[in-house]
Amino acid sequence: MPVQKIFAALLLGGLVALLGAVIALTPLGVTLEENFGLDTLFKLRSERAPPADVIVVAIDKPSTDAMGVPQQLDRWSRSHHAQLVDALVDSGAKVIAFDILFSEAREADADIEFAQALARAGNTALIANMARQKQSVMNEADQVIAGLAIEMWTPPITVLADAAIGVAPFVLPKVPAQVRQYWSFKQFDEIVPALPAVAVQIYALDIYDDWMALLMQVDPDYAKQLPQSAGQLRSKRQLIDLMSRLYQDLSHDSVLVENLLLGLEYANFDSRTKQILNALIRMYSGSSNRYLNFYGGPRTVPTLPYHQLLNASEIRQKSIDLSGKAVFVGLSEQLVQAQQDGFNTVFSQSDGRDLSGVEIGATAFANLLYDEAIDTLSPLAYLTLILGWGMALGLICHLRGTFFTLLVSVSIGFTYLIGVYYGFTTHNLWLPLIIPLFIQMPIAVFISIFSRYRESSRQRNSLHKAFSFYVPAEVVQRFVDDKHPANTESQRVMGTCMFTDAEQYTSLAEQYSPEKVALLMNDYYENLFAPIRQQEGIISDVVGDAVLALWFEGKESPSLLSSKACHAALAIVEQAQNTGEPTRGHLRTRIGIHHGPIAIGNVGAVDHFEYRAVGDTVNTTSRIEGLNKLLGTRILATEAVVSDVQGIAHRKLGRFVLMGKRQPMTIYEIMDEKKYTALTHRSQYLHDFDAAMKDFYEQQWGRAMSQFSALLRDMPEDGAALYYFRICEQFVRQAPSDWHGAILLEQK
């Protein structure tokens, strides 16, 4: 391949790679991948079943109507929430998280009643109020030089905050921006866990002893500094303080995290405990800014109306299973008109229905509990992928023709899409989609085709030169000059034909993956083509693991052509015997060689033609190659090949009527040096073999069988002797009725 073409391909690849990297590193690239790439993956995957561990209790219009209360929450008596908490606890709820603000005191009795219910439950979390305050920065002259917006969070009223195990914020952007991310931990004046993370930790309190045992095993000194029992965490601020400390420590100590994961792998915990402990490790060590892995649209997370859960006995009568579940309570309407707390997401409905904040909180909880948050590549890995993809596109698009460029681009683009989709659906891995497929690929294809159009003349010459390696120069010139090259008539020439077949291909294709088989066959062809080209042969056809090579008569004599074919065959067999490593492309190969008339030219119809050799000589060569399987040989040739060849060791193996043929042919084995040496070192072996063959063709079946048996005792690996021994056994039992001095083959 010309250096200029390689350089041009590298230049194109570098340009596409650099362009993709520049876009990827800008806010535009992030926006494109989020708005179109991530959304596309969610829509391709569509909705999926959420974990059974979480439900939403919806404060909606059916509930307000059934309870006879106003739709505005600030007008509700908090005694309803107290009743709800008691009912949920009695029904076995493991966590109760309220996505409702309680920042103002109401009826004192109702507030106290609600606080007492929270305290009795011992498993509740309340959301904190978020506020953004503007603060001016002054200089020494008391002049405003800058303005800052500071995010602040305030807990619910004291009586409720003190009664709950945990109080935490949950910050989400409002429309028109789509909600895609959340913070599992948020930096204010200190690190604070988000409500879904607090719910996960409360959910895991019943295995807190196992968590401490794991920490004690990995780092006893560190473990002793933490609360030693779940009971300590139920007092004010203990749970939040623990979570803040764990996040600060684990997010900055990768060694401790790796040791915890390794210790967990070998710990003697049940599978459910291991899963929850793994979720805790990932929650405290992962990024605080996480992408939501949505399960679907509104009400995909199992949702029950508030009014149906106010009485434990009614819950049991309705067969509602709340045992061991995390319950998120908040505003969640089915009707667009009544929606008070909606967020625009990829699964927002065309009728305007959005996911409610409480549904997003429940989704974040499930993501954390099952370690299902959308995972992204590290910046280095992301950039490497974009650069590598761009370089690959440049090489693929510029090193081949237009049709190849389009076909392969579509193929690898589709393959990449399938790979990205597979990674997203099975491993929650979000890979870039828009930049590689809709920016880099079209640019690479366009530049490639445009440059190819401008350089068509040089490509014409390159094509001529490339085909000259395989087809006579005058034929190539005729193809280049003729506007209808497929209409040229085939030429009849005399030549030597060699057909090869890999012995182990079928088993290797079954044993290895298609990609590995492809690499193996590329190495195999390289080992096969080199000897053929060294002997000035033309590789006419490659089908599967079979290769057809030709030597045409011209200025050279037939004997020289046959000699070159035999030497190429011996070199191929010798290479396989010397190395014998299938994984390096050295497959044992069977070879057939024949000499005769060949029709060479265009074969095909309509709009598809191939320049190839056809005729009886080609077919016969293929049949001869197949005879190797029966005779246990590597190289077989006809009498037309060996009659004038000098310096090539061979032995006569008899007369055969090949499948589909009428006339018998005398077949010879071309022996490599190793086999010839092995035979000649056994005194009289070749002479005795010829004698046994003579008896066989004189129909002395019994005597021939005895001679072949003696030969096999001396050289059991001789496949030809074994073949004739078995034929003799058959003929001794039942002599052929129409023996004409040749073995009739009924298979290829």
C-alpha positions in Angstrom: 0.0 0.0 0.0 1.5 3.4 -0.9 2.9 5.4 1.9 1.0 8.4 0.7 -2.3 6.6 1.1 -1.5 5.4 4.5 -0.4 8.9 5.5 -3.6 10.4 4.1 -5.6 7.8 6.0 -3.7 8.7 9.2 -4.2 12.3 8.5 -8.0 11.8 8.0 -8.1 9.7 11.2 -6.2 12.3 13.2 -8.5 15.1 11.9 -11.7 13.2 12.8 -10.3 12.1 16.1 -9.2 15.6 17.0 -12.5 17.1 16.0 -14.4 14.6 18.0 -12.2 15.2 21.0 -12.6 19.0 20.8 -16.4 18.6 20.7 -16.4 16.1 23.5 -14.4 18.4 25.8 -16.8 21.3 25.3 -20.2 21.9 26.9 -21.7 21.4 23.5 -20.5 17.8 23.4 -21.8 17.1 26.9 -25.2 18.6 25.9 -25.4 16.6 22.7 -24.7 13.3 24.5 -27.1 14.0 27.3 -30.0 15.5 25.3 -29.8 13.0 22.4 -27.4 10.2 23.2 -28.5 9.3 26.7 -32.2 9.9 25.9 -31.9 7.7 22.8 -30.5 4.8 24.9 -33.3 5.2 27.5 -35.9 5.1 24.7 -34.3 2.1 23.0 -34.3 0.3 26.2 -37.8 1.6 27.1 -39.4 0.8 30.5 -38.2 -1.9 32.8 -39.4 -3.4 36.0 -38.1 -1.5 39.1 -36.9 -3.4 42.2 -39.6 -4.7 44.4 -38.0 -3.1 47.5 -39.5 0.4 46.9 -43.0 1.8 46.6 -44.4 5.3 46.4 -47.3 6.5 48.5 -48.9 9.2 46.4 -50.7 12.2 47.8 -53.0 12.7 44.8 -56.5 14.0 44.0 -58.2 10.6 44.6 -56.7 10.6 48.1 -57.7 14.1 49.0 -61.2 13.4 47.7 -61.5 10.2 49.6 -60.2 11.8 52.8 -62.2 15.0 52.4 -59.1 17.2 52.8 -57.8 20.1 50.7 -55.4 19.5 47.9 -53.0 22.0 49.3 -50.7 20.2 51.8 -50.1 23.3 53.9 -53.8 22.9 55.0 -53.5 19.3 56.1 -53.5 18.2 59.7 -50.2 16.3 60.3 -52.2 13.8 62.3 -52.9 12.1 59.0 -49.1 11.6 58.6 -48.9 10.1 62.1 -51.7 7.7 61.2 -49.9 6.8 58.0 -46.6 6.1 59.7 -48.2 3.9 62.3 -50.0 1.9 59.6 -46.9 1.5 57.5 -44.8 0.4 60.5 -47.5 -2.1 61.5 -47.4 -3.4 57.9 -43.7 -4.1 58.0 -42.3 -1.1 56.1 -38.5 -1.0 56.5 -37.9 2.7 55.6 -40.3 5.6 55.5 -39.1 8.7 53.7 -41.2 11.8 53.4 -40.6 14.0 50.4 -42.8 16.7 52.0 -41.6 19.9 53.6 -42.3 20.5 57.2 -40.6 23.8 57.6 -43.4 25.6 59.5 -45.2 24.6 62.7 -49.0 24.0 62.5 -51.4 22.6 65.1 -49.2 21.8 68.1 -51.1 18.7 69.0 -51.0 17.3 65.5 -47.2 18.1 65.2 -46.5 16.3 68.5 -48.7 13.4 67.4 -46.7 13.1 64.1 -43.4 13.5 66.0 -44.3 10.7 68.4 -45.2 8.4 65.4 -41.9 9.2 63.8 -40.0 8.4 67.0 -42.0 5.1 67.5 -41.2 4.1 64.0 -37.4 4.5 64.4 -37.0 4.2 60.6 -38.1 7.5 59.2 -36.3 10.2 57.1 -37.6 13.7 56.3 -36.6 16.0 53.5 -34.9 19.3 54.3 -35.9 22.6 52.8 -33.5 24.1 50.2 -33.0 27.8 49.7 -30.6 30.0 47.7 -29.4 33.2 49.3 -27.7 36.0 47.5 -24.7 37.6 49.2 -22.7 40.6 48.1 -18.9 40.8 48.2 -17.7 44.2 49.3 -14.3 45.9 49.0 -12.6 48.0 51.6 -14.6 51.0 50.6 -17.9 49.1 51.2 -18.6 48.9 47.5 -20.2 45.8 46.0 -17.7 44.1 43.7 -19.4 40.7 43.2 -22.5 38.7 44.0 -22.6 35.2 45.2 -25.5 32.7 45.3 -25.2 30.4 48.3 -27.2 27.3 48.7 -28.5 26.7 52.2 -30.6 23.9 53.6 -32.8 24.0 56.7 -34.3 21.1 58.6 -38.0 20.7 59.3 -39.4 22.1 62.6 -37.4 20.9 65.6 -40.0 18.6 67.0 -40.1 16.6 63.8 -36.4 16.8 63.0 -35.6 15.4 66.4 -38.0 12.6 66.0 -36.8 11.3 62.7 -33.6 9.2 62.3 -32.4 11.3 59.4 -33.0 14.7 57.8 -31.5 15.4 54.4 -32.0 17.6 51.3 -32.7 16.3 47.8 -31.8 18.9 45.2 -33.2 18.6 41.6 -33.3 21.1 38.8 -36.7 22.3 37.6 -38.0 22.6 34.0 -37.1 23.5 31.3 -33.9 21.6 32.0 -34.4 17.9 32.0 -33.6 16.0 35.2 -30.9 13.5 34.6 -28.7 13.7 37.7 -28.9 14.0 41.4 -26.4 14.3 44.3 -26.0 11.4 46.6 -24.0 13.7 48.8 -24.0 17.5 48.6 -21.4 20.1 49.7 -22.8 22.9 51.7 -20.8 24.2 54.6 -20.3 20.5 55.2 -20.8 17.3 53.3 -24.5 16.3 53.7 -26.1 13.0 52.4 -29.2 13.3 50.2 -32.5 11.8 51.2 -32.2 8.7 48.9 -28.8 7.9 50.4 -30.2 8.3 54.0 -33.0 5.9 53.1 -30.4 3.4 51.9 -28.5 3.6 55.1 -31.7 3.2 57.2 -32.6 0.3 55.0 -29.2 -1.3 55.9 -29.4 -0.8 59.7 -30.5 -4.3 60.3 -27.2 -5.5 58.9 -25.1 -2.8 60.6 -23.4 -5.4 62.7 -22.2 -7.1 59.5 -21.0 -3.8 58.1 -19.0 -3.2 61.3 -17.6 -6.8 61.2 -16.4 -6.2 57.6 -14.8 -2.8 58.6 -13.2 -4.4 61.7 -11.8 -7.2 59.5 -10.3 -4.7 57.0 -9.3 -1.8 59.2 -9.9 -2.3 62.9 -8.4 1.0 64.0 -10.8 2.9 61.7 -13.8 0.7 62.7 -13.3 1.5 66.4 -13.8 5.2 65.7 -17.3 4.6 64.4 -20.6 3.9 66.2 -20.5 0.2 67.1 -24.3 -0.6 66.9 -27.3 0.4 65.0 -29.0 1.6 68.2 -26.5 4.5 68.5 -27.5 5.7 65.0 -31.1 6.3 66.0 -30.2 9.3 68.2 -30.2 12.8 66.8 -27.6 13.5 64.0 -25.7 10.2 64.6 -26.8 8.7 61.3 -26.1 11.8 59.3 -22.8 12.4 61.0 -21.7 8.8 60.3 -22.8 9.0 56.6 -20.9 12.3 56.1 -17.8 10.8 57.7 -17.9 7.6 55.7 -18.3 9.4 52.4 -15.4 11.8 53.1 -13.2 8.9 54.2 -14.1 6.3 51.5 -14.3 8.7 48.6 -10.7 9.6 49.2 -9.2 6.2 50.2 -9.3 3.9 47.2 -7.1 1.3 49.1 -9.7 1.0 51.9 -12.5 0.6 49.3 -10.6 -2.1 47.4 -9.9 -3.9 50.6 -13.6 -3.7 51.6 -14.7 -5.1 48.3 -12.1 -7.9 48.5 -13.1 -8.7 52.0 -16.8 -8.7 51.1 -16.1 -11.2 48.2 -14.7 -13.7 50.7 -16.9 -12.9 53.7 -19.3 -15.5 55.0 -22.5 -13.5 54.4 -25.6 -14.5 52.6 -26.1 -13.1 49.1 -28.7 -10.4 50.1 -26.4 -9.1 52.9 -23.5 -9.0 50.4 -25.6 -7.1 47.9 -26.6 -4.5 50.4 -23.0 -4.1 51.8 -21.7 -3.8 48.3 -24.3 -1.0 47.7 -23.1 0.8 50.8 -19.4 0.6 49.7 -20.3 1.9 46.2 -22.5 4.6 47.6 -19.8 6.0 50.0 -16.9 5.6 47.5 -18.6 6.6 44.2 -19.0 10.0 42.7 -21.5 12.3 44.5 -22.9 13.5 41.2 -24.8 10.5 39.7 -27.0 10.0 36.6 -30.4 8.6 37.3 -31.1 5.2 35.8 -34.9 5.7 35.2 -37.2 2.7 35.2 -39.8 4.4 33.1 -42.5 7.0 33.0 -44.9 8.2 35.8 -46.2 5.4 38.0 -43.5 2.9 36.8 -42.4 2.6 40.4 -45.2 0.8 42.2 -47.5 3.6 43.5 -50.3 3.4 46.0 -52.8 6.2 46.9 -52.2 7.8 50.3 -55.8 7.1 51.6 -55.5 3.4 51.1 -52.7 3.0 53.6 -54.0 4.9 56.6 -55.1 1.7 58.4 -52.9 -1.4 58.9 -55.9 -3.8 59.0 -57.2 -2.4 55.6 -53.7 -2.8 54.2 -53.8 -6.5 55.1 -57.3 -6.9 53.8 -56.3 -5.5 50.4 -53.3 -7.9 50.4 -50.8 -5.0 50.0 -47.3 -6.3 50.8 -45.2 -3.7 52.5 -42.9 -6.0 54.5 -39.3 -5.1 54.1 -40.0 -2.3 51.7 -38.8 1.3 51.5 -41.8 3.7 51.3 -41.5 7.2 49.8 -44.3 9.5 50.6 -45.0 12.6 48.5 -47.0 14.5 45.9 -47.6 12.3 42.8 -50.6 13.0 40.5 -51.9 11.0 37.6 -53.7 14.0 36.1 -51.7 16.7 34.4 -54.1 19.4 35.6 -53.6 18.4 39.3 -49.8 17.9 39.0 -47.9 20.0 41.6 -44.5 18.5 41.7 -43.4 17.4 38.2 -40.0 17.2 36.7 -39.2 17.0 33.0 -37.4 13.7 32.2 -36.7 11.5 29.2 -39.8 9.6 30.2 -42.1 12.6 30.4 -45.3 11.8 28.6 -46.6 13.5 25.5 -49.7 14.6 27.4 -47.6 16.6 29.8 -47.3 14.1 32.7 -43.9 14.3 34.3 -42.2 12.2 37.0 -42.9 13.6 40.5 -40.1 14.4 42.9 -41.0 11.5 45.1 -40.8 9.1 42.2 -37.3 10.4 41.3 -36.3 10.0 45.0 -37.5 6.4 44.9 -35.7 5.8 41.7 -32.4 7.2 43.2 -32.9 5.0 46.2 -33.3 1.9 44.1 -30.3 2.9 42.0 -28.2 3.2 45.1 -29.5 0.0 46.8 -28.8 -2.1 43.7 -25.7 -0.2 42.5 -27.6 0.6 39.2 -26.7 4.3 38.7 -25.7 5.1 35.1 -21.9 4.6 35.0 -19.7 6.8 32.8 -16.2 6.4 31.5 -13.4 8.3 33.2 -12.3 11.4 31.3 -9.2 9.7 30.1 -11.1 6.6 28.9 -13.7 8.8 27.3 -11.2 10.8 25.4 -9.3 7.6 24.4 -12.4 6.1 23.0 -13.2 9.2 20.9 -9.7 9.5 19.6 -9.4 5.8 18.8 -12.8 5.7 17.1 -11.8 8.7 15.0 -8.5 7.1 13.9 -10.2 3.9 13.1 -12.8 5.7 11.0 -10.1 7.5 9.1 -8.2 4.3 8.3 -11.4 2.4 7.4 -12.9 5.1 5.2 -9.7 6.1 3.4 -8.0 2.9 2.7 -10.8 1.3 0.7 -13.3 2.1 -2.0 -16.5 4.1 -1.7 -18.8 1.1 -1.5 -16.6 -0.5 1.1 -16.5 2.8 3.0 -20.3 3.0 3.1 -20.9 -0.7 3.8 -18.3 -0.9 6.5 -19.2 2.4 8.0 -22.9 1.3 8.3 -21.8 -2.1 9.6 -19.4 -0.8 12.3 -21.7 2.0 13.1 -24.5 -0.5 13.7 -22.1 -2.8 15.6 -21.0 0.1 17.8 -24.7 1.0 18.4 -25.4 -2.5 19.5 -22.3 -2.5 21.7 -23.4 0.8 23.3 -26.9 -0.5 23.8 -25.7 -3.8 25.3 -23.4 -2.0 27.7 -26.2 0.3 28.7 -28.8 -2.4 29.2 -26.7 -5.0 30.9 -24.0 -3.0 32.7 -25.6 0.5 33.0 -22.6 1.8 31.1 -23.2 5.0 29.1 -20.8 5.3 26.2 -20.8 8.3 23.8 -23.2 7.8 20.9 -23.9 11.1 19.1 -20.3 12.3 18.6 -19.0 8.9 17.3 -22.0 8.0 15.1 -23.5 11.3 14.0 -20.5 13.7 13.9 -17.3 11.7 13.5 -18.6 9.0 11.1 -20.4 11.3 8.6 -17.4 13.7 8.5 -15.0 10.8 7.9 -17.2 9.3 5.2 -17.8 12.7 3.5 -14.1 13.6 3.5 -13.1 10.2 2.3 -15.6 10.1 -0.6 -14.8 13.7 -1.6 -11.0 13.1 -1.6 -11.5 9.9 -3.5 -13.5 11.7 -6.1 -10.7 14.2 -6.6 -8.1 11.6 -6.8 -9.9 9.1 -9.0 -7.1 9.1 -11.6 -4.5 8.2 -9.1 -6.7 5.5 -7.6 -7.3 4.1 -11.1 -3.5 3.6 -11.4 -3.3 2.1 -7.9 -6.1 -0.3 -8.8 -4.3 -1.4 -11.9 -1.1 -2.0 -10.0 -2.8 -3.9 -7.2 -4.7 -6.3 -9.6 -1.5 -6.9 -11.6 -0.2 -9.0 -8.6 -3.0 -11.5 -9.2 -4.1 -11.2 -12.9 -1.9 -10.8 -16.0 -1.2 -7.2 -16.7 -3.0 -7.2 -20.1 -6.1 -8.6 -18.5 -6.0 -5.8 -15.9 -5.6 -3.2 -18.6 -8.6 -4.5 -20.4 -10.6 -4.4 -17.3 -9.5 -0.8 -16.7 -10.1 0.4 -20.2 -13.2 -1.5 -21.1 -16.5 0.1 -20.0 -18.1 -3.3 -19.9 -15.4 -5.7 -18.8 -17.8 -8.4 -17.7 -18.7 -9.0 -21.4 -15.2 -10.2 -22.3 -15.1 -13.9 -23.3 -13.2 -16.4 -21.2 -9.8 -17.5 -22.4 -8.8 -21.2 -22.7 -5.3 -21.7 -21.5 -3.2 -24.6 -20.3 -2.0 -24.5 -16.8 -1.3 -26.2 -13.5 -4.0 -25.9 -10.8 -3.5 -26.4 -7.1 -6.4 -26.7 -4.6 -5.8 -26.5 -0.8 -8.1 -27.1 2.2 -7.4 -26.6 5.9 -7.8 -29.9 7.8 -8.8 -28.4 11.2 -11.0 -25.6 10.0 -14.4 -27.0 11.0 -13.3 -27.9 14.6 -11.5 -24.6 15.0 -14.6 -22.7 13.8 -16.6 -24.5 16.4 -14.0 -24.1 19.2 -13.2 -20.4 18.8 -15.2 -17.2 18.5 -15.8 -15.8 15.0 -13.4 -13.0 15.7 -10.6 -15.3 16.7 -11.3 -17.6 13.7 -11.0 -14.6 11.4 -7.6 -13.6 12.9 -6.5 -17.2 12.7 -7.5 -17.5 9.0 -5.8 -14.3 8.2 -2.5 -15.7 9.6 -3.2 -19.0 7.8 -3.7 -17.3 4.4 -0.5 -15.4 5.0 1.4 -18.7 5.5 -0.4 -20.1 2.4 0.0 -17.2 0.0 3.7 -16.6 0.6 5.0 -20.0 -0.9 2.5 -19.6 -3.8 3.8 -16.1 -4.6 7.4 -17.2 -4.2 6.8 -19.8 -6.9 5.1 -17.1 -9.1 1.6 -18.6 -8.8 -1.6 -16.6 -9.1 -4.2 -16.9 -6.2 -7.3 -17.2 -8.2 -10.0 -17.8 -5.6 -10.4 -18.0 -1.8 -13.6 -19.6 -0.4 -13.8 -20.3 3.3 -10.6 -22.2 4.2 -10.0 -23.3 0.6 -7.6 -21.6 -1.9 -7.3 -22.1 -5.6 -3.9 -21.2 -7.2 -2.9 -21.3 -10.8 0.3 -21.4 -13.0 -0.4 -20.5 -16.6 1.5 -21.7 -19.6 3.3 -18.9 -21.5 7.0 -18.8 -22.1 7.5 -21.6 -19.5 7.2 -25.3 -20.1 4.4 -27.4 -18.5 7.0 -29.3 -16.5 8.3 -26.1 -15.0 4.8 -25.0 -14.0 4.1 -28.3 -12.3 7.4 -28.2 -10.6 6.6 -24.7 -9.2 3.2 -25.9 -8.0 4.8 -29.0 -6.3 7.5 -26.9 -4.6 4.8 -24.4 -3.3 2.8 -27.3 -2.0 5.8 -28.8 -0.2 6.6 -25.5 1.4 3.1 -25.1 2.6 3.1 -28.6 4.2 6.5 -28.1 5.7 5.5 -24.9 7.3 2.5 -26.5 9.0 4.6 -29.5 10.2 7.5 -27.4 11.6 5.3 -25.1 13.7 2.0 -26.8 14.1 0.4 -24.1 16.2 -3.2 -23.6 15.0 -3.5 -20.4 17.0 -0.7 -18.9 14.9 -2.4 -19.8 11.6 -0.4 -23.0 10.9 -3.1 -25.4 10.0 -2.4 -28.8 8.5 -3.4 -28.5 4.9 -4.5 -31.0 2.2 -3.5 -30.2 -1.4 -4.5 -31.5 -4.8 -2.5 -30.6 -8.0 -3.6 -31.2 -11.7 -2.5 -30.0 -15.1 -4.8 -29.3 -18.0 -6.9 -26.9 -19.9 -8.5 -24.0 -17.9 -11.0 -21.4 -18.8 -10.1 -18.1 -17.3 -12.3 -15.0 -17.5 -15.4 -13.4 -16.2 -18.0 -15.6 -14.5 -21.3 -14.2 -13.4 -24.5 -12.6 -14.5 -26.6 -9.4 -14.4 -24.4 -7.0 -12.4 -22.1 -9.2 -10.5 -19.0 -10.9 -12.1 -15.8 -12.4 -10.9 -12.6 -13.0 -12.7 -11.9 -16.7 -12.0 -10.8 -20.1 -13.4 -13.4 -22.7 -14.3 -13.5 -26.0 -16.1 -12.9 -29.7 -15.7 -9.3 -29.2 -14.6 -10.4 -27.0 -11.6 -13.1 -29.4 -10.6 -10.8 -32.4 -10.9 -8.2 -30.7 -8.7 -10.8 -30.2 -6.0 -11.7 -33.9 -6.1 -8.0 -34.9 -5.9 -7.6 -32.7 -2.8 -10.5 -34.4 -1.2 -8.9 -37.9 -1.8 -6.3 -37.0 0.8 -8.9 -37.6 3.5 -9.2 -41.3 2.4 -5.5 -41.9 1.8 -4.2 -40.1 4.9 -1.9 -38.0 2.7 -1.1 -34.3 2.4 -0.3 -33.7 -1.3 -1.8 -35.7 -4.2 -1.2 -35.0 -7.9 -2.1 -36.6 -11.2 0.2 -38.3 -13.7 0.0 -35.1 -15.9 1.8 -33.3 -13.1 4.5 -35.7 -12.1 5.3 -37.2 -15.5 7.9 -34.4 -16.4 8.8 -33.1 -12.9 12.3 -33.7 -11.8 13.6 -33.7 -8.2 10.3 -34.2 -6.5 9.8 -37.4 -4.4 6.6 -39.2 -5.2 5.0 -42.6 -5.2 2.1 -44.0 -7.2 -1.0 -44.6 -5.2 -3.2 -46.3 -7.8 -6.0 -45.5 -10.2 -9.2 -43.9 -9.1 -12.5 -42.9 -10.7 -13.2 -39.6 -8.9 -16.7 -38.6 -8.0 -18.6 -37.2 -10.9 -15.9 -38.5 -13.4 -16.1 -41.5 -15.8 -12.5 -42.0 -16.7 -10.0 -43.3 -14.1 -6.9 -41.3 -13.2 -3.6 -42.4 -11.8 -2.9 -40.6 -8.6 0.5 -39.9 -7.0 1.6 -38.8 -3.6 4.0 -35.9 -3.5 6.2 -36.5 -0.5 7.9 -34.0 1.6 11.4 -34.5 2.8 10.4 -35.7 6.2 8.1 -38.4 4.9 10.4 -39.5 2.1 13.3 -39.9 4.6 11.1 -41.9 6.9 10.1 -44.3 4.1 13.5 -44.7 2.6 15.1 -45.4 5.9 12.9 -48.5 6.2 14.7 -50.9 3.8 12.6 -52.0 0.9 9.5 -50.2 2.2 8.7 -48.4 -1.1 9.6 -51.6 -3.1 7.2 -53.6 -0.9 4.5 -51.0 -1.2 4.7 -51.1 -5.0 4.6 -54.9 -4.8 1.5 -54.9 -2.7 -0.1 -52.4 -5.1 0.7 -54.7 -8.0 -1.0 -57.7 -6.2 -3.9 -55.5 -5.5 -4.5 -54.5 -9.1 -3.9 -58.1 -10.2 -6.8 -58.9 -7.9 -4.7 -60.9 -5.4 -6.7 -59.4 -2.6 -5.6 -61.8 0.2 -1.9 -61.6 -0.6 -2.1 -57.8 -1.0 -3.8 -57.6 2.3 -1.0 -59.5 4.0 1.6 -57.3 2.5 -0.2 -54.1 3.5 -0.6 -55.5 7.0 3.2 -56.1 7.2 3.8 -52.5 5.9 1.5 -51.1 8.6 3.4 -53.0 11.3 6.6 -51.3 10.1 5.0 -47.9 9.6 1.5 -47.7 11.2 1.2 -44.0 10.3 1.1 -44.7 6.5 -2.4 -43.7 5.6 -2.2 -45.1 2.1 -1.2 -48.6 3.3 -4.1 -48.5 5.8 -6.6 -47.5 3.2 -5.6 -50.3 0.9 -5.5 -52.8 3.7 -9.2 -52.0 4.5 -10.1 -52.2 0.8 -8.5 -55.6 0.6 -10.4 -56.7 3.7 -13.6 -55.7 2.0 -12.7 -57.3 -1.3 -11.7 -60.6 0.4 -15.1 -60.8 2.0 -16.9 -59.9 -1.2 -15.0 -59.4 -4.5 -16.2 -56.6 -6.7 -18.5 -57.8 -9.5 -17.3 -55.2 -12.1 -13.6 -54.7 -11.4 -12.0 -52.5 -14.1 -8.7 -51.9 -12.5 -9.7 -48.6 -10.8 -11.3 -47.7 -7.4 -14.7 -46.0 -7.8 -15.1 -43.2 -5.3 -18.6 -42.3 -4.3 -17.7 -39.2 -2.2 -15.6 -36.2 -2.8 
